[in-house]
Amino acid sequence: MEITEVLKLADDLVFTQTGKHLDYLQETILQGTLNGQTYSEIAEGTYAGEGHVRDRGAELWNILSKGLGKEVSKANFKAILEKVNFYNYSSGIVGDILGDNATVTNFVCSERHQGSSPTNFPKPQATENEPHLDLDTAPEIFNFYGRTIELAKLEEWIIKERSRLVALCGFGGIGKTTLALRLVEQIKPQFEYVIYRNLHFYANLNDILVSLLTIFSPNSQMCDRPEKQISQLIKYLRQYRCLIVIDDWQILFHKGKVAGEDWSGYEHYRLFFKTIADVTHQSCIVAIANEKPLAIDCWEKQNSPVRSLVLSGLGEAAKEILQAHNLSDPDKWEKLIDLYHGNPLWLELTATEIRELFAGRVAEFLAYQTPILWEPLQVQLDQQFPDFTLAEQSVILQLAMIRDPINLPQLLKLTELSSGELLTAIKSLGRRFFVEIKPGEETTEFILNPVLREYVKNRRWD
């Protein structure tokens, strides 16, 4: 019998008895049992303790025993499946073997007589088809371009691989939030709760945890200790399949330190994200940031439930933006896209100005041979500009004066930094997505994209 059919029947039995669907650990226990795995082996593959897996297994077998009207255990589960032979629903064999109180399976048999297939019998009203949505503070998405590969990758990580923490990173305006919300629209039927939160709206972790816990238990009295709140949230993330998008993660990072270095004064946030990554549950947190957090490198290991995706420019799909603005000279569009690095926000702002100032003529605009930093674009870049370290300032100012890629030995000659300081600064600038790192066959080179080069050259440094 196919594992998908076993899980489908088990899900119906569990839902009928408890009003809840199978969670990730329960599914894993069932699959491991069918594959002859011990509890220890199942625990190793789920990052859960063996004792916890045993307890959840005992709970699952008890639920299935009540649903089938026959004692079920890890030792006899596979034998029961073989004895029942679920393909013979139409003959009523399940009721004959398991007894008159096998109400759930008899219900399935009667539905089969009406023409249902073994894998498509009616299920109880499923909350996953009508998830609880809490997206009130999410920005409205008017346009979405390309990103089919990124969407597919995120969906695979979250739905198929059951990742618990996914970091979505990239420079401001690259489309991280837009992609996340499009993903939400695409996969929300797979979840019972879908929630969006932006850290800019919350003074501290206590506020955001209370806002999340209130969704699951509106009338409960909330403990004010973050550790207890995190523990309670994990219980809900185990009980329900939740998708939670947390935007602007980067506000937790140190100012004036290297990129992605966080947590001074935000220790409880570190505990929150680390717990999400380390503790077994069936939900997923998608965290959006303008810098790649250093912690992600530690948590994102082979076979771990943590993933990260760095967004680059739109590429060919960016032409849809220019087409939407009715710009002319389509043969010049690729050059315009490259000039603005495929950043959808930069291209939206630029396309608006080209339409108004150049009657939509891209060729006329490109005659200036340099990106123009329109006032709205200047404001956007000002908002994205971090507090660089002194070493980062030195490196980025040198790179702003150079149009061609440069390697480390060449760059070292142009600065007064030691090789260690230079490497640290370059790595940090890369994590902020200000510097492009281009690995080559013989040497690695670095460059600023044209927009950032123009911005850095003309910025007033305090």
Rosetta blueprint (number, residue, H / E / L):
1 M L
2 E L
3 I H
4 T H
5 E H
6 V H
7 L H
8 K H
9 L H
10 A H
11 D H
12 D H
13 L H
14 V H
15 F H
16 T H
17 Q H
18 T H
19 G L
20 K L
21 H L
22 L L
23 D L
24 Y H
25 L H
26 Q H
27 E H
28 T H
29 I H
30 L H
31 Q H
32 G H
33 T H
34 L H
35 N L
36 G L
37 Q L
38 T L
39 Y H
40 S H
41 E H
42 I H
43 A H
44 E H
45 G H
46 T H
47 Y L
48 A L
49 G L
50 E H
51 G H
52 H H
53 V H
54 R H
55 D H
56 R H
57 G H
58 A H
59 E H
60 L H
61 W H
62 N H
63 I H
64 L H
65 S H
66 K H
67 G H
68 L H
69 G L
70 K L
71 E L
72 V L
73 S L
74 K L
75 A L
76 N L
77 F H
78 K H
79 A H
80 I H
81 L H
82 E H
83 K H
84 V H
85 N L
86 F H
87 Y H
88 N H
89 Y H
90 S H
91 S H
92 G L
93 I H
94 V H
95 G H
96 D H
97 I H
98 L H
99 G L
100 D L
101 N L
102 A L
103 T H
104 V H
105 T H
106 N H
107 F H
108 V H
109 C H
110 S H
111 E H
112 R H
113 H H
114 Q L
115 G L
116 S L
117 S L
118 P L
119 T L
120 N L
121 F L
122 P L
123 K L
124 P L
125 Q L
126 A L
127 T H
128 E H
129 N H
130 E L
131 P L
132 H E
133 L E
134 D E
135 L L
136 D L
137 T L
138 A L
139 P L
140 E L
141 I L
142 F L
143 N L
144 F L
145 Y L
146 G L
147 R L
148 T H
149 I H
150 E H
151 L H
152 A H
153 K H
154 L H
155 E H
156 E H
157 W H
158 I H
159 I H
160 K H
161 E L
162 R L
163 S L
164 R L
165 L E
166 V E
167 A E
168 L E
169 C E
170 G L
171 F L
172 G L
173 G L
174 I L
175 G L
176 K H
177 T H
178 T H
179 L H
180 A H
181 L H
182 R H
183 L H
184 V H
185 E H
186 Q H
187 I H
188 K H
189 P H
190 Q H
191 F L
192 E L
193 Y E
194 V E
195 I E
196 Y E
197 R E
198 N E
199 L H
200 H H
201 F H
202 Y L
203 A L
204 N L
205 L H
206 N H
207 D H
208 I H
209 L H
210 V H
211 S H
212 L H
213 L H
214 T H
215 I H
216 F H
217 S L
218 P L
219 N L
220 S L
221 Q L
222 M L
223 C L
224 D L
225 R L
226 P H
227 E H
228 K H
229 Q H
230 I H
231 S H
232 Q H
233 L H
234 I H
235 K H
236 Y H
237 L H
238 R H
239 Q H
240 Y L
241 R L
242 C E
243 L E
244 I E
245 V E
246 I E
247 D E
248 D L
249 W H
250 Q H
251 I H
252 L H
253 F E
254 H L
255 K L
256 G L
257 K L
258 V L
259 A L
260 G L
261 E L
262 D E
263 W L
264 S L
265 G L
266 Y L
267 E H
268 H H
269 Y H
270 R H
271 L H
272 F H
273 F H
274 K H
275 T H
276 I H
277 A H
278 D H
279 V L
280 T L
281 H L
282 Q L
283 S L
284 C E
285 I E
286 V E
287 A E
288 I E
289 A E
290 N L
291 E L
292 K L
293 P L
294 L H
295 A H
296 I H
297 D H
298 C H
299 W H
300 E L
301 K L
302 Q L
303 N L
304 S L
305 P L
306 V E
307 R E
308 S E
309 L E
310 V E
311 L L
312 S L
313 G L
314 L L
315 G H
316 E H
317 A H
318 A H
319 K H
320 E H
321 I H
322 L H
323 Q H
324 A H
325 H L
326 N L
327 L L
328 S L
329 D L
330 P H
331 D H
332 K H
333 W H
334 E H
335 K H
336 L H
337 I H
338 D H
339 L H
340 Y L
341 H L
342 G L
343 N L
344 P H
345 L H
346 W H
347 L H
348 E H
349 L H
350 T H
351 A H
352 T H
353 E H
354 I H
355 R H
356 E H
357 L H
358 F L
359 A L
360 G L
361 R L
362 V H
363 A H
364 E H
365 F H
366 L H
367 A L
368 Y L
369 Q L
370 T L
371 P L
372 I L
373 L L
374 W L
375 E H
376 P H
377 L H
378 Q H
379 V H
380 Q H
381 L H
382 D H
383 Q H
384 Q H
385 F L
386 P L
387 D L
388 F L
389 T L
390 L H
391 A H
392 E H
393 Q H
394 S H
395 V H
396 I H
397 L H
398 Q H
399 L H
400 A H
401 M L
402 I L
403 R L
404 D L
405 P L
406 I E
407 N E
408 L H
409 P H
410 Q H
411 L H
412 L H
413 K H
414 L H
415 T L
416 E L
417 L L
418 S L
419 S H
420 G H
421 E H
422 L H
423 L H
424 T H
425 A H
426 I H
427 K H
428 S H
429 L H
430 G H
431 R H
432 R L
433 F L
434 F L
435 V L
436 E E
437 I E
438 K E
439 P E
440 G L
441 E L
442 E L
443 T L
444 T E
445 E E
446 F E
447 I E
448 L L
449 N L
450 P H
451 V H
452 L H
453 R H
454 E H
455 Y H
456 V H
457 K H
458 N H
459 R L
460 R L
461 W L
462 D L
